Amino acid sequence: MSGTDRDWTLDELADAYAYPRAAGTGGIARPWLRANMVSTLDGAAHHEGRSQSISSAADMRIFGTLRALADAVVVGAETVRLEEYGPARARDAFAARRAAAGQAPAPVIAVVSASLALDFSLPLFTAPVVPTLILTGAAAPPERILAAEKAGVGVVIAGDGPGADPERVVHALAERGLVRLLTEGGPRLLGQFVAAGVLDELCLTVSPMLTSGYAQRIAGGPAPAVPERFALASLLEQDGFLFTRYRRV
């Protein structure tokens, strides 16, 4: 992530990772779902349940930039629990850019959950800059939906069964004006987006570490009938970490 003997500025990173725009309209062409994940050389998406130990300062800088560009961060409930998610921050470095794009000061955190087995007293739900959303299915436990609503959390029905349908998640958020979408997993949720064919872009950090063990890959679950081809859009490097970006062909 460095060149000509200097680190890239946050503005340069934001320009490099900008969402695609529709020619002449000033807005993005359609909802765009981007994933940001990290993996070791041997394919582990985490070490002992957390991704932080296989990350780096440069990786976290890109992580923060991608969040600062997004309208909404879509994340699975298990990742919220394991990674101890807090609300997204409003960052001064990106305030003008977000205001010019008509965005809220910080992205919405949109939690995908079938059971809604979440602690609604956590800051993610009680003290967000922008209200947190939960996306679930019509057959989700009604008492948990009520508990979320009593806590002031917006519940979005995006499926007919107990859980949310990946394609309907994208459309439900777009209907709320949230079209620049970023998912940070976990692997099960990303696998659902991949299988449904709704992932547009993958930002994958390749960590120069070997962990062995039994950690999940970055995506897991049912496979699509035919593997989908993505093309390399950019590649950065710092301290042995590779920061790749792939887009759907």
Buried (B, 14 or more C-beta within 10 A) or exposed (E): BEEEEEEBEBEBBBEBBEBEEEEEEEEBEEBBBBBBBBBBBEEBBBBEEEBEEBBBEBBEBBBBBBBBBBBBBBBBBBBBBBBEBEBBBBBEEBBEBBEEBEBBBBBBBBBBBBEBEBEBEBEBBBEBBBEBBBBBBEEBBEEBBEBBEEBEBBBBBBBEEBBBBBBBBBEBBBEBEBBBBBBBBBBBBBBBBBBBEBBBBBBBBBBEBEBEEEBBEBBBBEEEEEEEEBEEBEEBBBEEBBBBBBBBE
